[in-house]
Amino acid sequence: MVDITAAELRAAEKIFGGRLDLAKRYVEHLATSGTERGLIGPREIPRLWSRHVLNCAVIESEIPQGSHVADVGSGAGLPGLCLAIARPDLELTLIEPLERRVIWLQEVVDDLGLDNVTVMRSRAEAAVGQVNADVVTARAVSALSNLAGLTIPLLAGHGEVVAIKGRSAAEEIEKAAKAIRKLGGVETSVLTVGDGLLEEPTTVVRIVINKSQKKS
């Protein structure tokens, strides 16, 4: 079992509720086969809860009820699988180009019995037209100036991107502003999620898309 501190457990209980046991099983997958297959570095095991799972799962508060969420570059399921566990009302499409990661993700989805998840082997660009999401998520995929072009087209002209970012989020927005506007972004903001719940809250960039209001 991966150790969890009292504070982490309180946060996990609040986020995952009655599905906490599923979250614990997911963390065990990360710590064992996820590490063995190179999806997570061995040094990350002691901080799987704080730095990875809770850091990702807390963004569930920013996603509307019943949304179809596309998770770009899903990798080890961060944040896609965290959201699928925390929010059974969501429909998740995990988009991941690397076969070994896709195989692992499908194994975890099957083991946890997550019937609200589809694992899709594809590059984000190739999934446009096949996936029409309400919300697109991403974590540690690319700088925002590049990420905008990978995520916004999956919204089919309406919805929002919720990207987990670091402390340079505001700077990234500045650099990406022109690209975001071209793609139909009408509002971009930096949010801090998990204040009072997590020791280190999660920084999120939200981009609201509405092509009917597109600016040149």
Secondary structure as GFF3:
##gff-version 3
##sequence-region A 1 216
A	DSSP	alpha_helix	6	16	.	.	.	ID=ss1
A	DSSP	three_ten_helix	17	19	.	.	.	ID=ss2
A	DSSP	alpha_helix	20	29	.	.	.	ID=ss3
A	DSSP	pi_helix	30	34	.	.	.	ID=ss4
A	DSSP	alpha_helix	35	36	.	.	.	ID=ss5
A	DSSP	three_ten_helix	42	47	.	.	.	ID=ss6
A	DSSP	pi_helix	48	53	.	.	.	ID=ss7
A	DSSP	alpha_helix	54	57	.	.	.	ID=ss8
A	DSSP	three_ten_helix	58	62	.	.	.	ID=ss9
A	DSSP	beta_strand	68	72	.	.	.	ID=ss10
A	DSSP	alpha_helix	80	86	.	.	.	ID=ss11
A	DSSP	beta_strand	91	96	.	.	.	ID=ss12
A	DSSP	alpha_helix	99	112	.	.	.	ID=ss13
A	DSSP	beta_strand	117	121	.	.	.	ID=ss14
A	DSSP	alpha_helix	124	127	.	.	.	ID=ss15
A	DSSP	beta_strand	135	139	.	.	.	ID=ss16
A	DSSP	alpha_helix	144	151	.	.	.	ID=ss17
A	DSSP	three_ten_helix	152	155	.	.	.	ID=ss18
A	DSSP	beta_strand	158	165	.	.	.	ID=ss19
A	DSSP	alpha_helix	169	182	.	.	.	ID=ss20
A	DSSP	beta_strand	185	193	.	.	.	ID=ss21
A	DSSP	beta_strand	202	210	.	.	.	ID=ss22
A	DSSP	three_ten_helix	211	213	.	.	.	ID=ss23
###
